[in-house]
Amino acid sequence: MFTIDDLADRLGGYLPPDEIQQVKRAFYYAEQAHDGQRRRSGEPYVTHPLAVANILANMHMDHQSLMSAMLHDVIEDTGVSKEALAEQFGKPVAELVDGVSKLTQITFEDKAVAQAENFQKMVLAMSKDIRVIIVKLADRLHNMRTLGALRPEKKRRIARETLEIYARIASRLGINTIRVELEDLSFQALHPMRAERIKRAVSSARGHRRSAIRQIQTTLQKSLDDEGLSGTVVGRQKHLLSIYKKMRDQRKPFAEIMDVFGFRIITEDVDSCYRILGVVHNLYKPVPGRFKDYIAIPKANGYQSLHTTLFGSGGMPIEVQIRTREMEAMANNGIAAHWLYKAGQTDHPIAEGSHARAREWVKGLLEMQRHAGDSLEFIEHVKNDLFPDDIYVFTPRGDIMELPQGATVIDFAYAVHTDIGNSCIACRIDRHLAPLSTRLESGQTLEIITAPGARPNLAWLNFVVTAKARSAIRHALKHQQQTEAVQLGRRLLNKALADFETSLEELPEHVLPELLDELTLKNEESLLESIGLGTRVAHVVARRLVDLLHGDAAEAGERALAAQGPIVISGAEGMVIKFARCCHPLPGDPVVGHLSVGKGIVVHRTECRNLDELKGDPDKLFALEWSDESTEDFPVALRIEIESRRGLVAELASLVTDADANIERIGIEERDARLSIVHLTLAVRDRVHLARIIKRIRNLSHVGKITRVGN
């Protein structure tokens, strides 16, 4: 069994004696705190923190990380407080332990919410000290290694969370050794039979292909030696999950997956990497389109290497990776390489760059967290953001931006800056104007065109792929709706107060704060927003304000309610005045507003049947009047009976376009062999504009009845 003395011997290779002593002291403290506690496997609980510290020792992590690994469950599982740890081991260690600890003081109704809240807490801790996530990954890795003692459903839940979150974080931070093991252990827990069969197949294939692999390895090494290039050729085997994904995605049996084995060439410097690439391409023919240069353009996690696929003997594809020793250390340890090089007392640009990128990523997580509505929405953003395939595009100044596969112009705009995304109106791709929904390809140069008054569009959520863009758009729309709701609420409340011959501005200073205290609201904006969104009725609030001003005036005001004038609308109010889809109201139609909770005012035509049940509740209905300054286009639906003939759609489209309107939707159903019904949705300015279009359609030959659709 692995002991603290064994760990101390290992740490002697890179830590000074006084720091090793502090790690041992943390172990003895944890041993005492966890005294009497056992794991599901029956082992003393302290074996777990010791194993976590050993994983961190493999990455040459510093003594504070190792101490926090020893103590990481003390706050959560024992009576020891964060303050007591800070007193014993210093504030940095206590903060690390607290960052890894779950929220145990709060009871959550749903396990998913609890997990999301815990992850959110950890992200905040990561923003202060990135070592929090490295300790957490080591903790999760040992838990995955010892899943066997748990119930099957709990095992699957932990494995799924590990695959969706922690393996991807390890990948995002470039810690490849931990990522691969987390993925394979999760795969084995989720699909034990499939994992076992693939493992047996790989073992069998290794036997069958051993001579071919040895021959390729020898040939590659001999070619390097003949050219006088320093490099070591090592064979490598794809891990279980990547083989399974390839079988599933390509719908192939294992026997047809040829590139299960590959080769890695480790050399001394970048110049040698490119020289070796030339040698292997001379030796074996490269597969077109399968070369990637991650040295010139590193991945977001700092990974650097040359990747190429070659046609080997017998047509067997050979995957070859070429990298320097520093790149190899970076690929295996990622951000932990920062501490690996620190342990040798030499800063290295690769490790420093990785650390800077990790801090930038955590900064992005914090921005997403601020914009997310709740912890579940935040964790969904994080899942979407964690390491899809990447493309590389350029800003006009030549800076490289990395985006996920399928990213659009809007994703790029938000990646540059949130304010750029919010005010984006157009884009040039390689100097040509392109739609904002255009999916980007590697190598393109993008220029974003912005306008000061521009705002995000709800439709953007249908095509953006990055979590940053999605959360920023939602946040901006939420803020936009809030601002518009406050403005509408002010109009509604002032209108209600006018019936009592007063207004918000004329009320004495003490009246509004009294009402806010009574309703337990924070400020005036909260009250106005609730009125604008329909969760409070303006007349009820106005009566209460007048009550507070002078008791009996409310009754006089109630008698005046019948005299209230209509609210003027133009159609450009934004998100808190919506137009009903059931009756498609147009400027010029008699209209009425229905106050819908959470949506604001929904505008209906007065004859709309959906209003019948609301007419008995006058507090929910408002008289509305169209503004003379309306410049918007409004949808309207028509039903046209017409004789079937060739060119019908083209003729209708031409007629509508000539009338300065747009067709939003068109559908045709055959009533019988002679007659067709055309369902047409148009965008028109007002009722007069619609009447002009209907008159033109009536002039067409073979047109029968034209009906404006609306209940």
ZAMARGU-4260 file (C-alpha; in steps of 0.2 Angstrom, whole numbers, plus 5000, padded with zeros to 4 digits):
<rodrens>
0) 5000/5000/5000 | 5006/5017/4995 | 5011/5028/5011 | 5016/5046/5015 | 5034/5041/5016
5) 5033/5034/4998 | 5026/5051/4993 | 5039/5060/5002 | 5053/5050/4993 | 5045/5055/4976
10) 5044/5073/4981 | 5062/5074/4986 | 5066/5074/4967 | 5059/5092/4965 | 5054/5100/4982
15) 5065/5106/4996 | 5065/5097/5013 | 5055/5111/5022 | 5041/5110/5009 | 5040/5091/5010
20) 5038/5093/5029 | 5023/5104/5026 | 5015/5091/5015 | 5018/5078/5028 | 5010/5089/5041
25) 4995/5091/5030 | 4993/5072/5028 | 4994/5069/5047 | 4981/5083/5050 | 4969/5075/5037
30) 4972/5058/5044 | 4967/5064/5061 | 4952/5074/5054 | 4946/5058/5044 | 4949/5046/5059
35) 4936/5033/5059 | 4929/5037/5041 | 4930/5024/5028 | 4927/5023/5009 | 4914/5012/5001
40) 4928/5000/4997 | 4932/4998/5016 | 4949/5007/5015 | 4953/5021/5028 | 4947/5037/5020
45) 4964/5045/5021 | 4970/5034/5007 | 4960/5045/4995 | 4968/5062/4998 | 4985/5053/4998
50) 4982/5046/4981 | 4976/5063/4975 | 4992/5070/4981 | 5002/5057/4972 | 4993/5061/4955
55) 4998/5079/4958 | 5016/5074/4962 | 5017/5065/4945 | 5014/5083/4937 | 5027/5091/4949
60) 5014/5102/4957 | 5020/5114/4971 | 5018/5110/4989 | 5003/5121/4992 | 4993/5111/4979
65) 4999/5094/4987 | 4994/5101/5004 | 4977/5106/4998 | 4975/5088/4990 | 4978/5081/5007
70) 4965/5092/5015 | 4952/5094/5001 | 4938/5084/5009 | 4941/5091/5027 | 4929/5106/5026
75) 4916/5095/5017 | 4917/5079/5028 | 4923/5084/5045 | 4920/5098/5058 | 4935/5108/5053
80) 4932/5125/5046 | 4940/5136/5033 | 4947/5148/5046 | 4955/5133/5056 | 4964/5128/5040
85) 4970/5145/5036 | 4977/5147/5054 | 4986/5130/5053 | 4992/5130/5035 | 4990/5148/5028
90) 4977/5157/5018 | 4982/5151/5000 | 4980/5132/5006 | 4963/5136/5014 | 4956/5145/4999
95) 4962/5130/4988 | 4953/5118/4999 | 4937/5129/5000 | 4937/5130/4981 | 4937/5111/4979
100) 4924/5109/4993 | 4905/5107/4988 | 4892/5118/4995 | 4886/5108/5010 | 4877/5121/5020
105) 4863/5123/5007 | 4849/5111/5003 | 4845/5109/4985 | 4828/5102/4978 | 4837/5095/4962
110) 4853/5086/4961 | 4857/5094/4944 | 4855/5111/4952 | 4866/5106/4966 | 4880/5100/4954
115) 4878/5116/4944 | 4879/5127/4959 | 4895/5118/4965 | 4903/5120/4948 | 4899/5138/4948
120) 4907/5140/4965 | 4923/5131/4959 | 4924/5143/4944 | 4924/5158/4956 | 4938/5150/4965
125) 4947/5146/4949 | 4947/5164/4944 | 4957/5168/4960 | 4969/5152/4959 | 4969/5141/4943
130) 4977/5127/4954 | 4959/5124/4961 | 4954/5115/4945 | 4970/5104/4944 | 4967/5098/4962
135) 4949/5094/4957 | 4954/5085/4941 | 4966/5074/4952 | 4952/5071/4964 | 4940/5066/4951
140) 4953/5054/4943 | 4956/5045/4959 | 4937/5044/4961 | 4935/5037/4944 | 4949/5024/4947
145) 4939/5018/4962 | 4921/5018/4955 | 4919/4999/4957 | 4912/5000/4975 | 4897/5012/4970
150) 4879/5007/4964 | 4877/5006/4945 | 4866/5021/4943 | 4878/5032/4954 | 4893/5025/4944
155) 4884/5030/4927 | 4879/5048/4934 | 4897/5051/4939 | 4904/5044/4923 | 4893/5055/4913
160) 4897/5071/4922 | 4916/5067/4921 | 4914/5064/4902 | 4904/5080/4899 | 4913/5092/4911
165) 4929/5086/4919 | 4937/5077/4904 | 4934/5092/4893 | 4941/5104/4906 | 4957/5093/4906
170) 4957/5094/4887 | 4954/5113/4887 | 4969/5115/4899 | 4980/5103/4889 | 4982/5090/4903
175) 4981/5075/4890 | 4987/5061/4902 | 4972/5065/4914 | 4960/5068/4900 | 4963/5051/4891
180) 4962/5041/4907 | 4946/5051/4913 | 4938/5047/4895 | 4942/5028/4896 | 4937/5026/4914
185) 4920/5035/4910 | 4918/5024/4894 | 4921/5008/4904 | 4908/5014/4917 | 4895/5019/4905
190) 4897/5005/4892 | 4907/4991/4901 | 4903/4977/4888 | 4908/4988/4873 | 4924/4994/4882
195) 4929/4976/4886 | 4926/4970/4868 | 4936/4984/4861 | 4950/4981/4873 | 4951/4963/4868
200) 4951/4968/4850 | 4965/4980/4852 | 4975/4967/4861 | 4972/4954/4847 | 4976/4967/4833
205) 4992/4972/4842 | 4998/4954/4840 | 4993/4953/4822 | 5000/4969/4817 | 5016/4968/4828
210) 5028/4965/4814 | 5021/4978/4803 | 5021/4991/4817 | 5039/4986/4821 | 5044/4987/4803
215) 5037/5005/4801 | 5045/5011/4817 | 5062/5004/4811 | 5060/5012/4794 | 5056/5029/4801
220) 5070/5028/4814 | 5083/5023/4800 | 5077/5037/4788 | 5080/5050/4802 | 5097/5043/4806
225) 5102/5042/4788 | 5098/5061/4786 | 5107/5065/4802 | 5092/5071/4811 | 5090/5069/4830
230) 5073/5061/4834 | 5066/5046/4844 | 5051/5036/4836 | 5039/5029/4848 | 5023/5019/4844
235) 5007/5024/4852 | 4990/5017/4853 | 4973/5026/4852 | 4963/5025/4868 | 4947/5016/4869
240) 4934/5030/4868 | 4942/5037/4852 | 4942/5020/4844 | 4923/5018/4849 | 4919/5036/4843
245) 4927/5032/4826 | 4918/5015/4824 | 4901/5024/4829 | 4903/5039/4818 | 4910/5030/4803
250) 4898/5015/4806 | 4913/5003/4804 | 4917/4987/4813 | 4934/4987/4822 | 4942/4976/4809
255) 4940/4991/4797 | 4948/5004/4808 | 4965/5004/4802 | 4973/5018/4811 | 4972/5011/4829
260) 4991/5013/4830 | 5001/5028/4826 | 5019/5035/4829 | 5026/5050/4838 | 5043/5057/4834
265) 5051/5067/4848 | 5065/5079/4842 | 5075/5094/4849 | 5069/5110/4841 | 5056/5117/4829
270) 5067/5117/4814 | 5070/5098/4816 | 5051/5095/4817 | 5049/5103/4799 | 5064/5093/4792
275) 5058/5077/4799 | 5041/5081/4791 | 5050/5082/4774 | 5058/5065/4777 | 5042/5055/4782
280) 5033/5063/4767 | 5047/5057/4756 | 5046/5040/4764 | 5028/5037/4763 | 5015/5046/4752
285) 5004/5059/4763 | 4985/5057/4763 | 4978/5074/4755 | 4970/5085/4767 | 4976/5076/4783
290) 4991/5088/4787 | 4989/5100/4802 | 5002/5112/4808 | 4998/5115/4827 | 5016/5122/4829
295) 5012/5138/4818 | 4995/5139/4825 | 4994/5131/4843 | 4977/5125/4849 | 4968/5135/4863
300) 4975/5124/4876 | 4993/5127/4871 | 4995/5110/4862 | 5008/5111/4848 | 5013/5097/4836
305) 5014/5093/4817 | 5000/5080/4812 | 5001/5070/4796 | 4993/5054/4789 | 5003/5043/4777
310) 4999/5028/4766 | 5009/5014/4773 | 5013/4997/4766 | 4998/4988/4760 | 4988/5004/4760
315) 4987/5004/4779 | 4986/5023/4785 | 4999/5028/4797 | 4996/5043/4809 | 5012/5052/4813
320) 5014/5066/4826 | 5031/5077/4826 | 5035/5088/4841 | 5049/5094/4852 | 5052/5087/4870
325) 5045/5103/4877 | 5029/5101/4866 | 5028/5083/4872 | 5028/5089/4890 | 5016/5102/4886
330) 5004/5089/4877 | 5004/5078/4892 | 5004/5090/4907 | 4996/5106/4899 | 4994/5120/4911
335) 5003/5109/4924 | 5019/5111/4914 | 5019/5129/4921 | 5023/5121/4938 | 5034/5107/4930
340) 5046/5121/4923 | 5044/5131/4939 | 5050/5116/4949 | 5066/5117/4939 | 5068/5135/4943
345) 5067/5140/4924 | 5052/5149/4917 | 5048/5142/4899 | 5038/5152/4886 | 5027/5137/4881
350) 5022/5134/4899 | 5019/5152/4903 | 5009/5154/4887 | 4998/5140/4892 | 4995/5148/4910
355) 4990/5164/4902 | 4978/5155/4890 | 4970/5146/4905 | 4968/5162/4914 | 4960/5170/4898
360) 4948/5155/4897 | 4943/5156/4916 | 4940/5175/4913 | 4928/5170/4899 | 4919/5158/4910
365) 4916/5172/4923 | 4909/5183/4909 | 4897/5169/4904 | 4893/5167/4923 | 4888/5185/4924
370) 4877/5184/4909 | 4868/5167/4913 | 4851/5167/4921 | 4855/5153/4933 | 4868/5140/4937
375) 4859/5127/4926 | 4860/5139/4911 | 4878/5143/4915 | 4883/5124/4915 | 4875/5121/4899
380) 4885/5136/4891 | 4901/5128/4899 | 4897/5111/4891 | 4894/5119/4874 | 4910/5129/4875
385) 4922/5115/4880 | 4933/5110/4866 | 4924/5107/4850 | 4934/5105/4834 | 4942/5122/4829
390) 4944/5134/4815 | 4956/5148/4813 | 4951/5165/4806 | 4960/5182/4805 | 4955/5200/4810
395) 4959/5214/4798 | 4975/5217/4807 | 4981/5199/4805 | 4977/5193/4822 | 4972/5174/4823
400) 4955/5170/4832 | 4951/5152/4836 | 4933/5147/4835 | 4923/5131/4835 | 4918/5121/4820
405) 4902/5129/4813 | 4905/5146/4820 | 4896/5161/4812 | 4900/5179/4809 | 4891/5183/4825
410) 4901/5171/4835 | 4917/5180/4829 | 4910/5197/4833 | 4907/5192/4851 | 4924/5183/4852
415) 4932/5200/4848 | 4922/5209/4861 | 4905/5208/4868 | 4901/5226/4863 | 4906/5223/4845
420) 4894/5208/4845 | 4880/5218/4853 | 4882/5232/4840 | 4886/5222/4824 | 4875/5225/4809
425) 4885/5218/4794 | 4902/5210/4790 | 4914/5208/4776 | 4923/5191/4773 | 4938/5193/4763
430) 4932/5210/4758 | 4915/5205/4752 | 4899/5208/4761 | 4892/5192/4769 | 4876/5188/4779
435) 4878/5188/4798 | 4873/5169/4799 | 4888/5164/4787 | 4897/5149/4794 | 4916/5153/4794
440) 4930/5143/4787 | 4948/5142/4792 | 4959/5156/4783 | 4946/5169/4781 | 4948/5187/4786
445) 4933/5195/4794 | 4929/5214/4796 | 4914/5218/4807 | 4903/5233/4804 | 4895/5241/4819
450) 4882/5255/4822 | 4880/5264/4838 | 4861/5261/4841 | 4861/5243/4835 | 4855/5229/4846
455) 4856/5210/4846 | 4842/5201/4837 | 4833/5186/4845 | 4835/5176/4828 | 4854/5176/4831
460) 4851/5162/4844 | 4845/5151/4830 | 4863/5150/4822 | 4876/5155/4835 | 4887/5140/4842
465) 4899/5148/4855 | 4893/5149/4873 | 4900/5166/4875 | 4889/5173/4860 | 4874/5164/4866
470) 4875/5170/4884 | 4879/5188/4879 | 4864/5189/4867 | 4852/5182/4880 | 4859/5194/4893
475) 4858/5209/4881 | 4840/5204/4876 | 4835/5202/4894 | 4842/5219/4898 | 4833/5227/4883
480) 4817/5219/4888 | 4819/5225/4906 | 4823/5243/4900 | 4808/5243/4888 | 4797/5236/4902
485) 4802/5250/4914 | 4797/5263/4900 | 4781/5254/4897 | 4777/5253/4916 | 4780/5271/4918
490) 4768/5275/4904 | 4755/5264/4911 | 4757/5270/4929 | 4756/5288/4924 | 4741/5285/4913
495) 4732/5277/4928 | 4738/5291/4940 | 4731/5304/4927 | 4714/5298/4931 | 4717/5304/4949
500) 4724/5320/4942 | 4742/5317/4947 | 4758/5309/4940 | 4773/5300/4947 | 4783/5316/4946
505) 4770/5326/4956 | 4769/5313/4970 | 4777/5318/4987 | 4794/5310/4990 | 4788/5299/5004
510) 4774/5291/4995 | 4783/5279/4983 | 4796/5273/4996 | 4781/5268/5007 | 4773/5258/4993
515) 4790/5250/4989 | 4792/5244/5007 | 4774/5238/5007 | 4777/5227/4992 | 4795/5222/4997
520) 4803/5229/4981 | 4821/5236/4980 | 4818/5252/4969 | 4806/5261/4958 | 4813/5252/4942
525) 4807/5235/4950 | 4790/5242/4952 | 4789/5249/4934 | 4796/5233/4927 | 4783/5222/4935
530) 4769/5234/4928 | 4777/5234/4911 | 4778/5215/4911 | 4760/5213/4917 | 4764/5205/4934
535) 4756/5220/4943 | 4741/5230/4937 | 4744/5249/4934 | 4727/5254/4941 | 4729/5244/4957
540) 4746/5252/4960 | 4739/5269/4956 | 4725/5267/4968 | 4737/5262/4982 | 4748/5277/4979
545) 4734/5289/4980 | 4728/5280/4996 | 4744/5283/5004 | 4744/5301/4998 | 4726/5305/5005
550) 4714/5291/5009 | 4697/5296/5001 | 4704/5302/4984 | 4705/5284/4978 | 4686/5283/4977
555) 4685/5298/4967 | 4699/5291/4956 | 4689/5275/4953 | 4675/5285/4946 | 4686/5293/4934
560) 4693/5277/4927 | 4680/5276/4914 | 4687/5292/4906 | 4704/5286/4903 | 4711/5289/4886
565) 4720/5276/4875 | 4738/5272/4875 | 4747/5277/4858 | 4757/5263/4850 | 4768/5263/4834
570) 4774/5245/4833 | 4792/5250/4836 | 4791/5248/4855 | 4802/5232/4855 | 4800/5217/4866
575) 4786/5222/4879 | 4773/5226/4866 | 4769/5211/4855 | 4757/5209/4841 | 4745/5194/4842
580) 4748/5180/4829 | 4730/5175/4830 | 4722/5190/4822 | 4738/5200/4815 | 4733/5218/4819
585) 4738/5232/4807 | 4739/5251/4809 | 4721/5257/4805 | 4713/5242/4814 | 4703/5245/4830
590) 4714/5237/4843 | 4714/5233/4861 | 4729/5228/4873 | 4729/5212/4884 | 4741/5213/4899
595) 4750/5196/4898 | 4761/5191/4913 | 4779/5191/4909 | 4776/5197/4891 | 4769/5215/4893
600) 4755/5221/4882 | 4749/5209/4868 | 4740/5219/4854 | 4724/5211/4847 | 4710/5217/4835
605) 4695/5222/4845 | 4684/5208/4836 | 4697/5194/4840 | 4688/5179/4848 | 4703/5176/4860
610) 4698/5191/4870 | 4680/5185/4874 | 4685/5178/4890 | 4695/5193/4896 | 4682/5206/4892
615) 4675/5204/4910 | 4692/5209/4918 | 4695/5227/4913 | 4711/5228/4923 | 4719/5216/4910
620) 4713/5226/4895 | 4719/5243/4888 | 4712/5254/4875 | 4725/5257/4862 | 4727/5269/4847
625) 4739/5269/4833 | 4752/5282/4831 | 4753/5292/4815 | 4772/5290/4814 | 4772/5271/4812
630) 4785/5265/4800 | 4786/5246/4804 | 4780/5232/4793 | 4767/5220/4800 | 4762/5203/4795
635) 4745/5199/4789 | 4738/5182/4782 | 4727/5181/4767 | 4717/5166/4760 | 4714/5167/4741
640) 4703/5155/4731 | 4710/5154/4713 | 4709/5143/4698 | 4724/5131/4697 | 4736/5136/4683
645) 4754/5136/4678 | 4764/5151/4684 | 4752/5156/4698 | 4765/5158/4712 | 4777/5169/4701
650) 4762/5180/4696 | 4757/5183/4714 | 4775/5186/4719 | 4777/5199/4705 | 4761/5208/4710
655) 4765/5209/4728 | 4783/5215/4725 | 4776/5229/4713 | 4765/5234/4727 | 4780/5237/4739
660) 4776/5223/4750 | 4786/5207/4755 | 4780/5189/4755 | 4784/5180/4771 | 4776/5164/4768
665) 4766/5155/4754 | 4757/5139/4754 | 4745/5131/4741 | 4733/5117/4744 | 4722/5109/4730
670) 4703/5110/4734 | 4699/5100/4718 | 4706/5098/4701 | 4700/5115/4696 | 4702/5126/4712
675) 4717/5130/4723 | 4718/5139/4740 | 4733/5150/4742 | 4738/5154/4760 | 4748/5170/4759
680) 4757/5179/4773 | 4763/5197/4769 | 4773/5211/4777 | 4763/5227/4775 | 4763/5245/4782
685) 4745/5247/4787 | 4727/5243/4783 | 4727/5255/4767 | 4742/5247/4760 | 4734/5230/4762
690) 4718/5236/4754 | 4728/5241/4739 | 4737/5224/4737 | 4720/5215/4739 | 4713/5226/4725
695) 4727/5222/4714 | 4725/5203/4717 | 4706/5204/4713 | 4711/5211/4696 | 4719/5195/4692
700) 4709/5183/4681 | 4702/5167/4689 | 4703/5174/4707 | 4688/5170/4717 | 4686/5175/4736
705) 4700/5184/4746 | 4698/5183/4765 | 4709/5191/4778 | 4713/5177/4790 | 4711/5180/4809
710) 4699/5173/4822
</rodrens>
